[in-house]
Amino acid sequence: MNEQALQMIRERVSKATASHWFVGGKKPNEEVMVVLAGDYALEGEPDLVVEVWGSEDIIADALFIAHAPADVKSLLDEVEQLRGAMRLALKDLNNFAYDFAAGTLREALGEETTSQDVVQT
């Protein structure tokens, strides 16, 4: 996944309701779970209500939806950390002239390879 795709995901996360998302419970006498988020006006009512119904396991689906914003943010942070570690490894590999491995890491990062990355046979 390239940096542009990651940035688009970051933008979607930043535009979503920023408060804590949680499963509010089951609607009385219905097979519907409710996911809630936000209370910007502090009136005691959520700004976002998502009804989950019609699936085999509405509780699991509601929990998945409620955790998705925090989970996606955590995954984006992990990708950033891992890419930073890969860049440090690439720098070390370049310093020790491991050109082939450096080229492989560049490809994994979606960066262009250099003439040094090509193994001469």
C-alpha positions in Angstrom: 0.0 0.0 0.0 1.5 3.3 -1.0 1.6 6.5 1.1 -1.2 8.1 -0.9 -3.6 5.3 0.0 -2.6 5.5 3.6 -3.1 9.3 3.6 -6.6 8.8 2.2 -7.4 6.4 5.0 -6.0 8.9 7.6 -8.3 11.6 6.1 -11.3 9.4 6.4 -10.5 8.5 10.0 -10.0 12.2 10.8 -13.4 13.1 9.3 -15.3 10.4 11.2 -17.0 11.2 14.5 -14.0 11.7 16.8 -15.5 10.7 20.1 -15.6 7.2 21.7 -17.8 4.8 19.7 -19.6 2.1 21.8 -22.3 -0.5 21.5 -25.4 1.1 23.2 -27.3 -2.2 23.4 -30.2 -3.9 21.9 -33.4 -2.2 20.9 -36.3 -3.5 23.0 -38.3 -6.3 21.3 -36.1 -6.1 18.1 -33.1 -7.9 16.7 -31.2 -4.6 16.3 -28.0 -3.6 18.1 -27.2 0.2 18.3 -23.7 1.7 18.0 -23.4 5.2 19.4 -20.8 8.0 19.2 -20.5 11.7 19.9 -22.3 14.2 22.0 -20.9 17.5 20.8 -23.8 19.6 22.1 -23.5 17.9 25.5 -27.3 17.4 25.6 -26.9 13.8 26.6 -27.8 12.4 23.2 -25.4 10.8 20.8 -24.7 12.6 17.5 -24.3 9.3 15.6 -26.5 6.3 15.8 -25.9 3.2 13.7 -28.4 0.4 13.7 -27.0 -3.1 13.1 -29.5 -5.8 12.0 -30.0 -8.7 9.7 -26.7 -10.5 10.2 -26.0 -13.9 11.8 -24.3 -12.2 14.8 -25.4 -8.7 15.3 -23.4 -8.3 18.5 -20.1 -9.2 16.8 -20.9 -6.9 13.9 -21.9 -4.0 16.3 -18.7 -4.5 18.3 -16.6 -4.5 15.0 -18.2 -1.3 13.9 -17.8 0.4 17.3 -14.1 -0.6 17.5 -13.3 0.2 13.8 -12.3 3.9 14.2 -9.8 3.2 17.1 -8.6 -0.1 15.4 -7.9 1.7 12.1 -6.0 4.5 13.8 -3.9 2.0 15.7 -3.2 0.0 12.5 -2.2 3.3 10.7 0.2 4.1 13.6 1.7 0.6 13.5 2.2 0.9 9.7 4.0 4.3 10.2 6.2 2.8 13.0 7.1 -0.3 10.9 7.9 1.8 7.8 10.1 4.0 10.0 11.9 0.8 11.1 12.2 -0.4 7.5 13.7 3.0 6.5 16.3 2.7 9.3 17.1 -0.8 8.2 17.5 0.5 4.7 19.8 3.2 5.8 21.9 0.6 7.6 21.9 -1.7 4.6 23.0 1.2 2.3 25.8 2.0 4.7 27.1 -1.6 4.5 26.5 -1.8 0.8 23.9 -4.6 0.8 22.5 -3.3 -2.4 20.2 -6.2 -3.3 18.5 -6.2 0.2 18.2 -2.4 0.0 16.4 -2.7 -3.3 14.0 -5.3 -1.9 13.2 -3.0 1.0 12.7 -0.1 -1.3 10.2 -2.1 -3.3 8.4 -3.1 -0.1 8.1 0.6 0.7 6.9 1.4 -2.8 10.0 3.5 -3.5 12.0 3.5 -6.7 15.1 1.3 -6.8 18.5 2.8 -7.8 21.2 1.5 -10.0 23.1 0.4 -6.8 20.2 -2.0 -6.1 20.7 -4.0 -9.3 22.9 -7.1 -8.7 25.6 -7.4 -11.3 26.2 -10.9 -12.5 
